[in-house]
Amino acid sequence: MGNLAIEVCRLSKRFNSVVAVDGISFSVPQGSTCALLGGNGAGKTTTLAMLLGLLLPTSGSIRILGVDMVRNRYPALSRMNFTSPYVDLPHRLTVKQNLDVYARLYGVRHRSARLRTLAESFDLETLMDRAYGSLSAGQRTRVALAKALLNEPEVLLMDEPTASLDPASADTIRTLLKTYQEQSGATVLLASHNMQEVERLCDRVLMLKQGRIVDQDTPAMLVQKYGRESLEQVFIDIARDQDRRSAY
Ligand SMILES: Nc1ncnc2c1ncn2[C@@H]1O[C@H](COP(=O)(O)OP(=O)(O)OP(=O)(O)O)[C@@H](O)[C@H]1O
């Protein structure tokens, strides 16, 4: 196995009486794409927020690109990026101004050229001079994805990357993400409820339930292991098992 881009060990997060993440350990090899799958409230967003350093873990350790993210995440941050439906951009700034601000923050060289490339890739050319706040949800998602690739990240963390996109836009974005990942050799960890997206993009799946990893494997092996025809059916099996247990 090659180098590990992400190493998580016994990671937990408690919000008062709620244990959102319950001692999970996993690693993601450099250059691979891994999915965090789980029902509502399984702990996906909390895990990603801890990996980004937005939330402090209750216990456990996180290393990204060899950097201890709990003690000093700054050496890794410029080499990472993320998308999240929970992080908004300033509404009054235009798309171009927003992307330019982030490009400066990330110290992107040849900013204008990079913005032009991303505008073309994400079909943003006609939106660049519009106020971000005036865009539709799907248009905002495309801007957020362009923002996430500004610094050509080596590690990309994504929470529901195509959630508000129509099927055609979602398909285009998945192709773009796959191309970026293949060309750059980036490591991607994404949370998604879209099983087709996971089957298409991900080498490996972490199944999360009530803050714990209950299974992990390739999409094909999970389907085989559970005797199902699709990852969606595996997901439903695991979710129903959870419901059955909590009924007792
Ligand atoms: N700030 C908070 N305060 C209290 N509880 C929280 C907080 N954030 C998350 N939780 C709880 O932690 C658990 C995990 O939430 P999280 O948002 O990580 O789940 P998720 O897998 O991303 O769910 P979804 O698919 O619905 O987005 C849930 O029970 C949630 O209610």
The ligand as a Gaussian input file, in Angstrom:
#p B3LYP/6-31G(d) Opt

LIG

0 1
 N      -23.520000      21.182000      17.267000
 C      -24.166000      20.092000      17.661000
 N      -24.736000      20.021000      18.878000
 C      -25.371000      18.900000      19.283000
 N      -25.498000      17.785000      18.549000
 C      -24.947000      17.799000      17.317000
 C      -24.269000      18.938000      16.808000
 N      -23.815000      18.633000      15.552000
 C      -24.220000      17.386000      15.303000
 N      -24.900000      16.872000      16.362000
 C      -25.482000      15.533000      16.464000
 O      -24.457000      14.612000      16.135000
 C      -24.988000      13.520000      15.387000
 C      -24.236000      13.388000      14.064000
 O      -24.575000      14.508000      13.234000
 P      -23.913000      14.740000      11.804000
 O      -24.371000      16.073000      11.323000
 O      -22.458000      14.504000      11.892000
 O      -24.572000      13.558000      10.964000
 P      -24.574000      13.274000       9.395000
 O      -24.168000      11.853000       9.210000
 O      -23.779000      14.303000       8.673000
 O      -26.114000      13.423000       9.072000
 P      -26.914000      13.957000       7.758000
 O      -26.826000      12.877000       6.725000
 O      -28.317000      14.112000       8.284000
 O      -26.300000      15.259000       7.311000
 C      -26.494000      13.782000      15.244000
 O      -27.167000      13.076000      16.261000
 C      -26.599000      15.281000      15.457000
 O      -27.853000      15.630000      15.974000

